[in-house]
Amino acid sequence: MPYAWVFTSGGGPNSTARTAMGVGNRNGVVSIMAELGGGGAVSPDILAMTERGLQRILHTLGMLPDYKPDAVRGTREFHAQGSVYAYQSGLFEPLKDIGDTVVSGETVGLIHHPDTPLQAADQIVSPYEGFVLCKRALAQIERGDAAFQIARDAEQR
């Protein structure tokens, strides 16, 4: 895959997280997970990358000894900086897409108010610098919803 998120706050053996990673941590199991697509959709490209990745992992573990992996393509390792939240409810308009660069203090989205059409849109401002790791797929947004998650390359940490 082109990106690898190294998640370092899974809680360890005392994790109380009610997630697959939390269960793994409590039982001493290293978790390797993938989020594919987004917004409930996948594409043929993502499916092809997923199949390639699974075959490479199974081959590395000795489970597909006859598989001949193609050339390494390189993976960008990153760490999440944090989420950017909505402070108002309304209709979300993203101004950034996944992979776009973000600077701290930049307006990354707008919240429109269809019930009061003359009201100016509220700005969603990123407190983080990096790039967009994920963005909200739904237009309707409520106060407190995460609109974006911003990440930074691992070597910049």
Phi, psi and chi 1 to 4 in degrees:
 res  aa     phi    psi   chi1   chi2   chi3   chi4
   1 MET       -  153.4  -65.8  -62.4 -163.2      -
   2 PRO   -72.2  -21.6   18.5  -25.9      -      -
   3 TYR  -127.3  145.8  -59.3  104.9      -      -
   4 ALA  -133.9  119.2      -      -      -      -
   5 TRP   -95.7  117.7  174.2   12.1      -      -
   6 VAL   -90.8  105.7  178.9      -      -      -
   7 PHE   -92.3  113.9 -173.5   76.9      -      -
   8 THR  -107.6    4.3   57.8      -      -      -
   9 SER  -118.8   48.0   50.8      -      -      -
  10 GLY   -82.2   -8.6      -      -      -      -
  11 GLY   100.6  -13.3      -      -      -      -
  12 GLY    66.2 -161.6      -      -      -      -
  13 PRO   -65.4  -17.3   19.4  -27.4      -      -
  14 ASN  -101.1   16.7  -62.4  -40.6      -      -
  15 SER   -60.1  137.8  173.0      -      -      -
  16 THR  -107.5    6.5   58.6      -      -      -
  17 ALA   -60.9  135.6      -      -      -      -
  18 ARG   -95.2   57.1  -64.9  173.4   49.8 -177.2
  19 THR  -132.1  169.3   62.8      -      -      -
  20 ALA   -60.9  -38.9      -      -      -      -
  21 MET   -65.6  -40.0 -175.1  179.4  -69.8      -
  22 GLY   -61.0  -44.2      -      -      -      -
  23 VAL   -62.0  -43.9  171.0      -      -      -
  24 GLY   -59.9  -46.4      -      -      -      -
  25 ASN   -59.6  -42.8  -74.5  -27.5      -      -
  26 ARG   -65.7  -21.3  -72.5 -170.5  -67.3  -82.1
  27 ASN  -110.8   13.5  -70.4  -75.3      -      -
  28 GLY    71.0   26.0      -      -      -      -
  29 VAL  -105.3  127.9  175.7      -      -      -
  30 VAL   -74.5  131.2  174.1      -      -      -
  31 SER  -100.2  130.4  -60.4      -      -      -
  32 ILE  -122.7  116.5  -60.0  172.9      -      -
  33 MET  -128.1  163.4  -59.9  178.6 -175.8      -
  34 ALA  -136.6  136.8      -      -      -      -
  35 GLU  -109.1  122.2  -70.7 -168.1   21.5      -
  36 LEU  -120.3  132.4  -49.8  168.6      -      -
  37 GLY    81.9 -113.1      -      -      -      -
  38 GLY   132.8  150.4      -      -      -      -
  39 GLY    62.8   25.1      -      -      -      -
  40 GLY    76.7   18.1      -      -      -      -
  41 ALA  -132.0  150.9      -      -      -      -
  42 VAL  -131.0  164.5  -64.7      -      -      -
  43 SER  -124.0  164.5   67.9      -      -      -
  44 PRO   -57.3  -35.9  -26.9   35.5      -      -
  45 ASP   -63.7  -43.7  -73.1  -17.0      -      -
  46 ILE   -66.8  -40.7  -70.4 -172.4      -      -
  47 LEU   -62.1  -41.1  -69.3  174.2      -      -
  48 ALA   -64.7  -42.7      -      -      -      -
  49 MET   -63.4  -38.6  -77.7 -169.7  -80.2      -
  50 THR   -64.5  -47.4  -57.7      -      -      -
  51 GLU   -60.8  -44.4 -177.3  176.9    8.4      -
  52 ARG   -59.5  -46.9  176.3 -176.7  178.5  -93.2
  53 GLY   -62.5  -43.9      -      -      -      -
  54 LEU   -62.4  -42.5  -72.8  170.9      -      -
  55 GLN   -63.7  -41.2  -71.8  172.3  -27.2      -
  56 ARG   -64.6  -42.4  -67.8  176.0   68.9   84.5
  57 ILE   -64.4  -48.2  -71.4  169.6      -      -
  58 LEU   -61.6  -37.2  -68.1  172.2      -      -
  59 HIS   -64.6  -45.4  173.1   73.8      -      -
  60 THR   -60.8  -35.1  -60.8      -      -      -
  61 LEU   -80.9    0.9  -66.0  172.4      -      -
  62 GLY    82.4   13.2      -      -      -      -
  63 MET   -93.6  -12.9  -60.3  168.7   84.2      -
  64 LEU  -131.1   69.7  -71.1  178.8      -      -
  65 PRO   -63.4  -26.6   21.3  -29.7      -      -
  66 ASP   -88.2   -5.0  -63.8  -28.8      -      -
  67 TYR   -72.6  136.2  174.7   73.1      -      -
  68 LYS  -110.0  101.2  -56.1  -70.7 -176.0 -134.3
  69 PRO   -68.3  145.9   19.1  -25.4      -      -
  70 ASP   -78.5 -177.4   58.2   -6.0      -      -
  71 ALA   -64.4  146.7      -      -      -      -
  72 VAL   -63.9  136.4  173.8      -      -      -
  73 ARG  -102.4  -15.4  -63.5 -179.6 -169.0  165.4
  74 GLY    92.0  143.5      -      -      -      -
  75 THR  -131.8  134.9  -60.4      -      -      -
  76 ARG   -88.1  116.4 -178.4  177.7  177.8 -176.8
  77 GLU   -91.6  134.4 -179.1 -177.8  -21.9      -
  78 PHE  -143.8  166.3   59.1   85.8      -      -
  79 HIS  -124.7  138.7  -65.1  -82.3      -      -
  80 ALA   -69.7  137.8      -      -      -      -
  81 GLN   -88.6  -41.5  -63.7  -62.3  -62.9      -
  82 GLY   158.1  176.2      -      -      -      -
  83 SER   -97.3  151.6  -64.9      -      -      -
  84 VAL  -108.9  120.9 -178.6      -      -      -
  85 TYR  -105.0  155.5  -64.3   97.8      -      -
  86 ALA   -82.7  137.2      -      -      -      -
  87 TYR  -104.6   -1.1  -74.2   91.6      -      -
  88 GLN  -138.2  163.4  -60.0  -66.3  -29.9      -
  89 SER  -100.5  153.2  -62.3      -      -      -
  90 GLY   158.8 -146.1      -      -      -      -
  91 LEU  -109.0  125.7  -66.4  179.8      -      -
  92 PHE   -86.0  128.4  171.1   56.2      -      -
  93 GLU  -118.8  106.2  176.7 -171.9   -2.9      -
  94 PRO   -72.7  138.9   23.8  -29.3      -      -
  95 LEU  -105.0   -4.1  -59.6  178.4      -      -
  96 LYS  -128.4  153.9  -67.1  -71.9 -172.7  170.6
  97 ASP  -118.3  167.3 -153.6   -9.9      -      -
  98 ILE   -57.9  130.7  -66.5  172.2      -      -
  99 GLY    94.1  -14.7      -      -      -      -
 100 ASP   -70.0  147.0  -73.8   -8.8      -      -
 101 THR   -75.6  142.8  -59.5      -      -      -
 102 VAL  -131.8  138.2  173.8      -      -      -
 103 VAL  -109.8  151.9  -64.3      -      -      -
 104 SER   -60.7  133.5  179.1      -      -      -
 105 GLY    89.2   -1.0      -      -      -      -
 106 GLU   -81.7  141.5 -179.4  176.9    4.7      -
 107 THR   -75.6  119.7  -60.8      -      -      -
 108 VAL  -109.9  -10.2  -67.6      -      -      -
 109 GLY  -164.9  167.6      -      -      -      -
 110 LEU  -128.0  151.1  -60.5  171.8      -      -
 111 ILE  -118.8  117.1  -60.4  174.5      -      -
 112 HIS   -95.7  154.5  -61.9  -81.8      -      -
 113 HIS  -122.3   88.9  -53.5  -77.7      -      -
 114 PRO   -63.6  -23.4   12.3  -17.9      -      -
 115 ASP   -72.8  -22.2  -68.8  -16.4      -      -
 116 THR  -132.2   78.3   51.3      -      -      -
 117 PRO   -61.1  -22.3    9.3  -15.1      -      -
 118 LEU   -86.2   -7.9  -62.6  179.3      -      -
 119 GLN   -72.4  134.2  179.7 -179.5  -16.5      -
 120 ALA   -64.4  148.8      -      -      -      -
 121 ALA   -67.5  144.4      -      -      -      -
 122 ASP   -82.3  141.1  -69.2  -60.0      -      -
 123 GLN   -89.7  141.1  -63.6 -178.6   -8.6      -
 124 ILE  -103.5  117.0  -59.5  173.0      -      -
 125 VAL  -111.7  133.8  176.2      -      -      -
 126 SER   -83.4  128.6  175.1      -      -      -
 127 PRO   -84.6   -1.8   29.8  -32.6      -      -
 128 TYR  -114.3  156.5  -53.4  105.1      -      -
 129 GLU  -112.3  141.1 -178.6  172.6  -38.3      -
 130 GLY   155.0 -129.5      -      -      -      -
 131 PHE  -142.8  160.1   67.1   94.1      -      -
 132 VAL   -74.9  117.2  175.6      -      -      -
 133 LEU   -85.9  -43.6  169.0   60.6      -      -
 134 CYS  -152.0  158.2   63.9      -      -      -
 135 LYS  -137.9  155.2   70.8  173.3 -177.3  174.5
 136 ARG   -62.5  135.3 -179.0  176.9 -179.4   79.6
 137 ALA   -92.1  -23.0      -      -      -      -
 138 LEU   -91.6  144.4  -57.1  174.1      -      -
 139 ALA   -75.2  -42.1      -      -      -      -
 140 GLN   -72.1  128.5 -171.2  166.6   -7.6      -
 141 ILE  -132.3  143.1 -165.1  164.1      -      -
 142 GLU  -114.6  151.9  -61.5  -67.7  -30.7      -
 143 ARG   -50.8  129.4  178.8 -179.6  171.7   86.7
 144 GLY    96.6  -13.3      -      -      -      -
 145 ASP   -70.4  143.9  -74.1  -13.8      -      -
 146 ALA   -77.0  127.0      -      -      -      -
 147 ALA   -95.2  -36.4      -      -      -      -
 148 PHE  -144.9  160.5  -66.3   94.6      -      -
 149 GLN  -125.7  131.7 -170.4  166.8   38.2      -
 150 ILE  -108.1  136.9  -51.4  -60.1      -      -
 151 ALA  -124.4  169.9      -      -      -      -
 152 ARG  -141.2  145.5 -174.8  175.8 -122.3  171.6
 153 ASP   -56.1  141.6  -74.3  -52.7      -      -
 154 ALA   -58.0  -37.9      -      -      -      -
 155 GLU   -73.2  -11.5   61.1  -89.8    4.5      -
 156 GLN   -89.3   -2.5  -67.3  178.5  -33.3      -
 157 ARG   -72.6      - -166.8  142.3 -151.0 -157.8
